[in-house]
Amino acid sequence: EDHVTLPELIMDLEPQEDEKKEVAPQDDVAQLLAQSGVSGASVPLDSKGWKTLEALGNPQETVVFVDRVLAGLRRQRSAAANAEVICAALQGISDYDELAKVILRQPWAEFVVDMRDRLDAATKFREEGIELEKQGEAQLALQMYVKAEALFKFVASHDARAKNSQKIKDALNQRAEELATKIASMQ
């Protein structure tokens, strides 16, 4: 027992070579957020969620978030809108309402409508025009009205429902005329 010595414990608190690298504060925050599981699919669709996502700094997660915003706006992202295009369009925006308005105006934010039933599509374009006009988006509303008018005219001329019923054909033509008047007043 006289020959047994206790080991001496020494703690080296100096940073190791790989730990000495300086990390920018925003990179540190982004890394912490990424480790916590924050993603474009999980943050809330509000200003706080958008700011959290911005701090994450991940373009792919931004695309996921934007896709969620688009779905709420009854839109989808066109194939031309990659992460770079989306991030450039949204740079510097911190408020969610402003974000939604900017997204709505992007050429890559396409209105979702099923074109198999053109009468239904015309109705949806018209309804979307009305909603956009209420929101103060006159130019976007005008685009929707123009599409609706063209579809109502097409359905009145080519759809079997209009060919089989003069009443339906007259109603479709009347709707197209109302939209033509509206369009003329907005231009």
KOLLO-970022 format. One line per field, with one value per atom (N, C-alpha, C): z negated, y, x negated; atom name. Coordinates in nm, 3 decimals, padded with zeros to 5 digits. Example, Ala and Ser with C-alpha at 12.3 -4.5 7.8 and 13.67 -1.06 7.14 Angstrom:
<sites>
pz [-00.780, -00.780, -00.780, -00.708, -00.714, -00.787]
py [-00.569, -00.450, -00.330, -00.225, -00.106, 00.003]
px [-01.319, -01.230, -01.320, -01.285, -01.367, -01.290]
atom [N, CA, C, N, CA, C]
</sites>
This chain:
<sites>
pz [00.000, 00.000, 00.000, -00.048, -00.048, 00.095, 00.184, 00.318, 00.416, 00.374, 00.463, 00.452, 00.564, 00.564, 00.641, 00.597, 00.665, 00.790, 00.898, 01.021, 01.004, 01.067, 01.062, 01.183, 01.158, 01.266, 01.300, 01.428, 01.476, 01.585, 01.573, 01.676, 01.762, 01.890, 01.985, 02.040, 02.003, 02.045, 02.166, 02.222, 02.343, 02.461, 02.548, 02.665, 02.757, 02.817, 02.912, 03.043, 03.131, 03.257, 03.337, 03.348, 03.427, 03.358, 03.229, 03.155, 03.159, 03.205, 03.204, 03.319, 03.416, 03.530, 03.481, 03.533, 03.497, 03.575, 03.508, 03.571, 03.565, 03.680, 03.686, 03.606, 03.532, 03.450, 03.528, 03.651, 03.727, 03.766, 03.791, 03.822, 03.699, 03.584, 03.459, 03.434, 03.455, 03.436, 03.536, 03.661, 03.764, 03.729, 03.680, 03.642, 03.525, 03.427, 03.313, 03.357, 03.444, 03.493, 03.571, 03.656, 03.735, 03.644, 03.540, 03.446, 03.366, 03.349, 03.271, 03.352, 03.480, 03.564, 03.634, 03.628, 03.697, 03.847, 03.913, 04.058, 04.119, 04.248, 04.320, 04.303, 04.271, 04.251, 04.109, 04.015, 03.875, 03.815, 03.871, 03.812, 03.841, 03.752, 03.777, 03.896, 03.960, 04.074, 04.022, 03.966, 03.916, 03.916, 03.869, 03.870, 03.788, 03.673, 03.588, 03.660, 03.725, 03.800, 03.914, 03.985, 04.095, 04.045, 03.934, 03.878, 03.832, 03.774, 03.731, 03.852, 03.957, 04.079, 04.142, 04.141, 04.192, 04.115, 03.982, 03.899, 03.930, 03.970, 04.006, 04.129, 04.223, 04.339, 04.435, 04.444, 04.532, 04.649, 04.771, 04.886, 04.912, 04.893, 04.917, 04.818, 04.694, 04.595, 04.625, 04.683, 04.726, 04.833, 04.926, 05.032, 04.971, 04.873, 04.807, 04.741, 04.672, 04.607, 04.710, 04.818, 04.923, 04.986, 05.005, 05.059, 04.968, 04.837, 04.741, 04.751, 04.764, 04.779, 04.908, 05.016, 05.145, 05.136, 05.067, 05.052, 04.983, 04.883, 04.814, 04.902, 05.002, 05.097, 05.222, 05.220, 05.334, 05.457, 05.432, 05.537, 05.528, 05.633, 05.633, 05.701, 05.671, 05.724, 05.862, 05.959, 06.092, 06.088, 06.186, 06.193, 06.204, 06.258, 06.276, 06.145, 06.039, 05.911, 05.825, 05.837, 05.752, 05.625, 05.537, 05.409, 05.427, 05.524, 05.547, 05.587, 05.677, 05.724, 05.609, 05.530, 05.419, 05.314, 05.274, 05.171, 05.216, 05.344, 05.395, 05.389, 05.420, 05.420, 05.279, 05.180, 05.043, 04.952, 05.006, 04.927, 04.861, 04.734, 04.660, 04.606, 04.625, 04.575, 04.437, 04.340, 04.205, 04.155, 04.219, 04.176, 04.261, 04.197, 04.268, 04.367, 04.330, 04.421, 04.547, 04.528, 04.644, 04.727, 04.660, 04.728, 04.817, 04.762, 04.838, 04.960, 04.944, 05.056, 05.164, 05.122, 05.219, 05.294, 05.222, 05.285, 05.385, 05.348, 05.434, 05.567, 05.567, 05.688, 05.775, 05.728, 05.804, 05.926, 06.037, 06.156, 06.136, 06.041, 06.016, 05.920, 05.868, 05.779, 05.865, 05.907, 06.001, 05.929, 05.973, 05.917, 05.952, 05.855, 05.875, 05.915, 06.033, 06.081, 06.174, 06.161, 06.244, 06.376, 06.485, 06.614, 06.688, 06.627, 06.695, 06.710, 06.610, 06.621, 06.635, 06.757, 06.783, 06.721, 06.705, 06.639, 06.492, 06.427, 06.288, 06.279, 06.373, 06.375, 06.393, 06.483, 06.505, 06.377, 06.309, 06.184, 06.078, 06.071, 05.971, 06.003, 06.130, 06.167, 06.131, 06.156, 06.122, 05.971, 05.894, 05.748, 05.693, 05.751, 05.708, 05.741, 05.856, 05.891, 05.790, 05.748, 05.648, 05.518, 05.473, 05.348, 05.359, 05.470, 05.489, 05.493, 05.556, 05.562, 05.421, 05.338, 05.199, 05.120, 05.155, 05.087, 05.143, 05.241, 05.300, 05.407, 05.456, 05.559, 05.696, 05.743, 05.865, 05.988, 06.003, 06.122, 06.125, 06.011, 06.006, 06.029, 05.974, 05.993, 06.142, 06.207, 06.350, 06.430, 06.398, 06.467, 06.451, 06.331, 06.305, 06.382, 06.386, 06.459, 06.609, 06.665, 06.808, 06.838, 06.753, 06.773, 06.759, 06.660, 06.638, 06.758, 06.809, 06.924, 07.044, 07.072, 07.186, 07.168, 07.048, 07.024, 07.033, 06.981, 06.993, 07.139, 07.221, 07.365, 07.431, 07.394, 07.452, 07.416, 07.290, 07.245, 07.316, 07.330, 07.398, 07.543, 07.606, 07.747, 07.770, 07.677, 07.705, 07.610, 07.493, 07.393, 07.425, 07.403, 07.432, 07.348, 07.227, 07.141, 07.204, 07.265, 07.330, 07.462, 07.531, 07.659, 07.638, 07.524, 07.496, 07.427, 07.382, 07.310, 07.343, 07.408, 07.441, 07.315, 07.211, 07.084, 07.025, 07.028, 06.978, 07.066, 07.196, 07.289, 07.265, 07.245, 07.219, 07.087, 06.984, 06.853, 06.864, 06.939, 06.957, 07.035, 07.140, 07.218, 07.134, 07.049, 06.960, 06.862, 06.807, 06.713, 06.784, 06.908, 06.985, 07.013, 07.044, 07.069, 06.942, 06.827, 06.699, 06.673, 06.699, 06.677, 06.776, 06.901, 07.000, 06.956, 06.902, 06.850, 06.732, 06.643, 06.526, 06.570, 06.664, 06.716, 06.778, 06.858, 06.924, 06.820, 06.711, 06.610, 06.529, 06.527, 06.448, 06.528, 06.660, 06.743, 06.761]
py [-00.117, 00.000, 00.124, 00.115, 00.230, 00.264, 00.170, 00.189, 00.243, 00.254, 00.300, 00.451, 00.517, 00.663, 00.699, 00.800, 00.845, 00.924, 00.901, 00.976, 01.124, 01.206, 01.350, 01.390, 01.453, 01.494, 01.640, 01.664, 01.800, 01.830, 01.945, 01.987, 02.096, 02.069, 02.167, 02.246, 02.372, 02.456, 02.542, 02.527, 02.602, 02.545, 02.632, 02.581, 02.504, 02.400, 02.321, 02.398, 02.358, 02.429, 02.443, 02.335, 02.341, 02.423, 02.449, 02.529, 02.677, 02.712, 02.851, 02.933, 02.866, 02.938, 03.030, 03.151, 03.248, 03.214, 03.217, 03.191, 03.319, 03.361, 03.482, 03.458, 03.558, 03.539, 03.486, 03.535, 03.488, 03.341, 03.296, 03.156, 03.070, 03.122, 03.050, 03.034, 03.141, 03.137, 03.039, 03.048, 02.958, 02.813, 02.788, 02.652, 02.603, 02.687, 02.650, 02.624, 02.708, 02.689, 02.558, 02.531, 02.408, 02.286, 02.292, 02.180, 02.160, 02.268, 02.258, 02.203, 02.184, 02.126, 02.229, 02.355, 02.460, 02.435, 02.446, 02.427, 02.510, 02.520, 02.592, 02.527, 02.399, 02.327, 02.342, 02.381, 02.381, 02.519, 02.624, 02.756, 02.804, 02.886, 02.937, 03.033, 03.039, 03.130, 03.268, 03.336, 03.472, 03.541, 03.665, 03.742, 03.676, 03.620, 03.552, 03.431, 03.354, 03.238, 03.279, 03.386, 03.434, 03.481, 03.556, 03.605, 03.489, 03.389, 03.270, 03.202, 03.191, 03.127, 03.208, 03.340, 03.426, 03.403, 03.391, 03.368, 03.233, 03.136, 03.004, 03.015, 03.101, 03.127, 03.011, 02.927, 02.810, 02.832, 02.853, 02.880, 02.770, 02.644, 02.535, 02.541, 02.577, 02.590, 02.711, 02.815, 02.931, 02.890, 02.806, 02.758, 02.680, 02.595, 02.518, 02.613, 02.714, 02.813, 02.888, 02.932, 03.006, 02.918, 02.791, 02.700, 02.694, 02.697, 02.698, 02.829, 02.940, 03.070, 03.070, 03.022, 03.015, 02.933, 02.820, 02.736, 02.813, 02.892, 02.974, 03.083, 03.124, 03.227, 03.166, 03.035, 02.961, 02.975, 02.965, 02.977, 02.858, 02.843, 02.747, 02.811, 02.759, 02.812, 02.751, 02.836, 02.785, 02.718, 02.637, 02.563, 02.657, 02.775, 02.871, 02.930, 02.916, 02.978, 02.884, 02.899, 02.820, 02.899, 02.841, 02.904, 03.041, 03.053, 03.179, 03.291, 03.259, 03.357, 03.399, 03.302, 03.330, 03.415, 03.377, 03.452, 03.596, 03.614, 03.748, 03.834, 03.775, 03.851, 03.891, 03.813, 03.835, 03.899, 03.934, 03.992, 04.123, 04.136, 04.259, 04.273, 04.174, 04.180, 04.115, 04.186, 04.131, 04.108, 04.172, 04.161, 04.056, 03.968, 03.859, 03.911, 04.011, 04.064, 04.121, 04.192, 04.245, 04.130, 04.028, 03.909, 03.847, 03.829, 03.768, 03.853, 03.986, 04.075, 04.068, 04.063, 04.054, 03.921, 03.814, 03.682, 03.682, 03.740, 03.743, 03.811, 03.910, 03.986, 03.921, 03.815, 03.753, 03.676, 03.683, 03.610, 03.459, 03.413, 03.269, 03.219, 03.307, 03.267, 03.252, 03.130, 03.104, 03.066, 03.125, 03.093, 02.949, 02.872, 02.731, 02.717, 02.665, 02.641, 02.519, 02.437, 02.317, 02.358, 02.349, 02.396, 02.290, 02.174, 02.073, 02.120, 02.191, 02.249, 02.400, 02.448, 02.589, 02.684, 02.639, 02.723, 02.743, 02.636, 02.645, 02.733, 02.717, 02.798, 02.946, 02.978, 03.117, 03.177, 03.100, 03.146, 03.171, 03.081, 03.098, 03.218, 03.240, 03.358, 03.486, 03.487, 03.604, 03.627, 03.521, 03.532, 03.579, 03.530, 03.572, 03.719, 03.763, 03.904, 03.992, 03.948, 04.024, 04.033, 03.922, 03.921, 04.012, 04.004, 04.087, 04.235, 04.265, 04.405, 04.456, 04.373, 04.410, 04.438, 04.367, 04.383, 04.501, 04.568, 04.682, 04.644, 04.523, 04.473, 04.484, 04.605, 04.630, 04.564, 04.571, 04.512, 04.361, 04.297, 04.152, 04.115, 04.196, 04.173, 04.184, 04.284, 04.304, 04.181, 04.126, 04.006, 03.889, 03.874, 03.766, 03.789, 03.914, 03.946, 03.920, 03.953, 03.930, 03.780, 03.700, 03.553, 03.501, 03.551, 03.506, 03.541, 03.663, 03.704, 03.613, 03.588, 03.502, 03.362, 03.309, 03.175, 03.174, 03.276, 03.280, 03.285, 03.363, 03.368, 03.233, 03.168, 03.038, 02.936, 02.933, 02.837, 02.865, 02.992, 03.027, 02.980, 02.977, 02.939, 02.790, 02.723, 02.587, 02.479, 02.514, 02.415, 02.354, 02.225, 02.154, 02.209, 02.252, 02.307, 02.432, 02.515, 02.636, 02.603, 02.503, 02.464, 02.403, 02.336, 02.268, 02.357, 02.474, 02.561, 02.707, 02.772, 02.913, 02.998, 02.955, 03.027, 03.032, 02.919, 02.912, 02.996, 02.986, 03.063, 03.213, 03.257, 03.398, 03.443, 03.360, 03.393, 03.405, 03.316, 03.321, 03.446, 03.478, 03.599, 03.725, 03.725, 03.838, 03.855, 03.744, 03.750, 03.804, 03.758, 03.806, 03.956, 04.003, 04.146, 04.229, 04.179, 04.248, 04.262, 04.153, 04.157, 04.252, 04.256, 04.346, 04.491, 04.523, 04.658, 04.689, 04.593, 04.610, 04.631, 04.551, 04.560, 04.698, 04.744, 04.875, 04.987, 04.975, 05.078, 05.077, 04.964, 04.951, 04.988, 04.992, 05.019, 05.166]
px [-00.080, 00.000, -00.085, -00.205, -00.293, -00.339, -00.328, -00.380, -00.276, -00.152, -00.045, -00.033, -00.045, -00.029, 00.098, 00.162, 00.284, 00.245, 00.320, 00.289, 00.323, 00.248, 00.272, 00.356, 00.471, 00.561, 00.533, 00.515, 00.488, 00.589, 00.655, 00.752, 00.690, 00.686, 00.634, 00.752, 00.767, 00.880, 00.848, 00.733, 00.696, 00.773, 00.825, 00.897, 00.802, 00.857, 00.780, 00.772, 00.684, 00.663, 00.793, 00.873, 00.995, 01.104, 01.093, 01.189, 01.154, 01.037, 00.992, 01.050, 01.115, 01.171, 01.282, 01.279, 01.382, 01.509, 01.622, 01.751, 01.831, 01.880, 01.962, 02.090, 02.138, 02.257, 02.377, 02.401, 02.515, 02.500, 02.376, 02.352, 02.379, 02.341, 02.364, 02.513, 02.590, 02.735, 02.798, 02.756, 02.809, 02.781, 02.661, 02.624, 02.708, 02.730, 02.814, 02.958, 03.010, 03.147, 03.159, 03.061, 03.063, 03.059, 02.978, 02.968, 03.096, 03.172, 03.296, 03.413, 03.394, 03.499, 03.586, 03.549, 03.625, 03.617, 03.732, 03.734, 03.846, 03.845, 03.950, 04.086, 04.086, 04.212, 04.264, 04.178, 04.220, 04.245, 04.186, 04.206, 04.348, 04.405, 04.540, 04.543, 04.658, 04.675, 04.713, 04.615, 04.632, 04.497, 04.493, 04.367, 04.259, 04.297, 04.199, 04.139, 04.224, 04.176, 04.083, 04.119, 04.036, 03.901, 03.900, 03.774, 03.686, 03.747, 03.672, 03.610, 03.688, 03.638, 03.526, 03.538, 03.431, 03.302, 03.314, 03.196, 03.133, 03.215, 03.163, 03.073, 03.110, 03.025, 03.011, 03.113, 03.107, 03.204, 03.152, 03.240, 03.343, 03.307, 03.402, 03.518, 03.490, 03.597, 03.685, 03.624, 03.702, 03.801, 03.760, 03.849, 03.966, 03.938, 04.044, 04.144, 04.094, 04.179, 04.263, 04.201, 04.271, 04.379, 04.351, 04.453, 04.576, 04.553, 04.664, 04.743, 04.671, 04.737, 04.819, 04.761, 04.830, 04.958, 04.953, 05.072, 05.184, 05.148, 05.248, 05.306, 05.232, 05.277, 05.342, 05.364, 05.418, 05.328, 05.199, 05.098, 05.002, 04.925, 04.815, 04.695, 04.580, 04.454, 04.429, 04.398, 04.366, 04.230, 04.204, 04.077, 03.957, 03.979, 03.868, 03.819, 03.896, 03.861, 03.777, 03.646, 03.556, 03.525, 03.447, 03.416, 03.351, 03.263, 03.193, 03.291, 03.383, 03.482, 03.573, 03.618, 03.708, 03.639, 03.519, 03.446, 03.417, 03.385, 03.358, 03.484, 03.599, 03.724, 03.767, 03.728, 03.776, 03.672, 03.560, 03.452, 03.496, 03.468, 03.495, 03.636, 03.720, 03.857, 03.861, 03.918, 03.923, 04.066, 04.164, 04.303, 04.375, 04.451, 04.518, 04.621, 04.699, 04.801, 04.737, 04.626, 04.553, 04.497, 04.447, 04.394, 04.502, 04.621, 04.730, 04.766, 04.768, 04.799, 04.692, 04.566, 04.457, 04.464, 04.489, 04.500, 04.614, 04.727, 04.845, 04.816, 04.726, 04.694, 04.587, 04.526, 04.417, 04.470, 04.401, 04.447, 04.444, 04.365, 04.356, 04.464, 04.549, 04.659, 04.785, 04.810, 04.919, 05.047, 05.158, 05.289, 05.322, 05.369, 05.400, 05.546, 05.567, 05.702, 05.700, 05.801, 05.813, 05.879, 05.807, 05.857, 05.939, 05.962, 06.044, 06.188, 06.240, 06.373, 06.355, 06.364, 06.335, 06.438, 06.560, 06.660, 06.622, 06.582, 06.537, 06.413, 06.322, 06.200, 06.233, 06.325, 06.365, 06.423, 06.505, 06.566, 06.458, 06.362, 06.255, 06.166, 06.136, 06.057, 06.133, 06.263, 06.345, 06.345, 06.368, 06.370, 06.236, 06.129, 05.995, 05.974, 06.023, 06.015, 06.087, 06.203, 06.281, 06.202, 06.145, 06.066, 05.943, 05.874, 05.756, 05.792, 05.904, 05.948, 05.979, 06.041, 06.071, 05.943, 05.835, 05.707, 05.627, 05.681, 05.611, 05.511, 05.518, 05.426, 05.493, 05.513, 05.589, 05.527, 05.396, 05.330, 05.348, 05.332, 05.350, 05.496, 05.586, 05.730, 05.764, 05.709, 05.733, 05.690, 05.574, 05.526, 05.624, 05.678, 05.774, 05.904, 05.949, 06.072, 06.057, 05.941, 05.917, 05.923, 05.861, 05.865, 06.007, 06.080, 06.217, 06.305, 06.291, 06.372, 06.346, 06.221, 06.186, 06.245, 06.238, 06.292, 06.445, 06.511, 06.658, 06.699, 06.628, 06.658, 06.634, 06.524, 06.493, 06.601, 06.640, 06.742, 06.875, 06.910, 07.037, 07.037, 06.921, 06.911, 06.888, 06.819, 06.774, 06.824, 06.868, 06.906, 07.043, 07.055, 07.181, 07.296, 07.268, 07.374, 07.436, 07.354, 07.404, 07.473, 07.424, 07.485, 07.623, 07.641, 07.767, 07.870, 07.830, 07.924, 07.896, 07.994, 07.980, 07.972, 08.040, 08.039, 07.897, 07.828, 07.690, 07.599, 07.617, 07.534, 07.552, 07.676, 07.703, 07.639, 07.648, 07.589, 07.438, 07.376, 07.230, 07.188, 07.263, 07.233, 07.253, 07.356, 07.381, 07.264, 07.217, 07.103, 06.980, 06.956, 06.841, 06.854, 06.973, 06.996, 06.972, 07.020, 06.997, 06.847, 06.774, 06.629, 06.562, 06.608, 06.550, 06.567, 06.684, 06.710, 06.617, 06.604, 06.516, 06.372, 06.327, 06.190, 06.166, 06.261, 06.247, 06.238, 06.313, 06.311, 06.181, 06.112, 05.990, 05.866, 05.877, 05.759, 05.733]
atom [N, CA, C, N, CA, C, N, CA, C, N, CA, C, N, CA, C, N, CA, C, N, CA, C, N, CA, C, N, CA, C, N, CA, C, N, CA, C, N, CA, C, N, CA, C, N, CA, C, N, CA, C, N, CA, C, N, CA, C, N, CA, C, N, CA, C, N, CA, C, N, CA, C, N, CA, C, N, CA, C, N, CA, C, N, CA, C, N, CA, C, N, CA, C, N, CA, C, N, CA, C, N, CA, C, N, CA, C, N, CA, C, N, CA, C, N, CA, C, N, CA, C, N, CA, C, N, CA, C, N, CA, C, N, CA, C, N, CA, C, N, CA, C, N, CA, C, N, CA, C, N, CA, C, N, CA, C, N, CA, C, N, CA, C, N, CA, C, N, CA, C, N, CA, C, N, CA, C, N, CA, C, N, CA, C, N, CA, C, N, CA, C, N, CA, C, N, CA, C, N, CA, C, N, CA, C, N, CA, C, N, CA, C, N, CA, C, N, CA, C, N, CA, C, N, CA, C, N, CA, C, N, CA, C, N, CA, C, N, CA, C, N, CA, C, N, CA, C, N, CA, C, N, CA, C, N, CA, C, N, CA, C, N, CA, C, N, CA, C, N, CA, C, N, CA, C, N, CA, C, N, CA, C, N, CA, C, N, CA, C, N, CA, C, N, CA, C, N, CA, C, N, CA, C, N, CA, C, N, CA, C, N, CA, C, N, CA, C, N, CA, C, N, CA, C, N, CA, C, N, CA, C, N, CA, C, N, CA, C, N, CA, C, N, CA, C, N, CA, C, N, CA, C, N, CA, C, N, CA, C, N, CA, C, N, CA, C, N, CA, C, N, CA, C, N, CA, C, N, CA, C, N, CA, C, N, CA, C, N, CA, C, N, CA, C, N, CA, C, N, CA, C, N, CA, C, N, CA, C, N, CA, C, N, CA, C, N, CA, C, N, CA, C, N, CA, C, N, CA, C, N, CA, C, N, CA, C, N, CA, C, N, CA, C, N, CA, C, N, CA, C, N, CA, C, N, CA, C, N, CA, C, N, CA, C, N, CA, C, N, CA, C, N, CA, C, N, CA, C, N, CA, C, N, CA, C, N, CA, C, N, CA, C, N, CA, C, N, CA, C, N, CA, C, N, CA, C, N, CA, C, N, CA, C, N, CA, C, N, CA, C, N, CA, C, N, CA, C, N, CA, C, N, CA, C, N, CA, C, N, CA, C, N, CA, C, N, CA, C, N, CA, C, N, CA, C, N, CA, C, N, CA, C, N, CA, C, N, CA, C, N, CA, C, N, CA, C, N, CA, C, N, CA, C, N, CA, C, N, CA, C, N, CA, C, N, CA, C, N, CA, C, N, CA, C, N, CA, C, N, CA, C, N, CA, C, N, CA, C, N, CA, C, N, CA, C, N, CA, C, N, CA, C, N, CA, C, N, CA, C, N, CA, C, N, CA, C, N, CA, C, N, CA, C]
</sites>
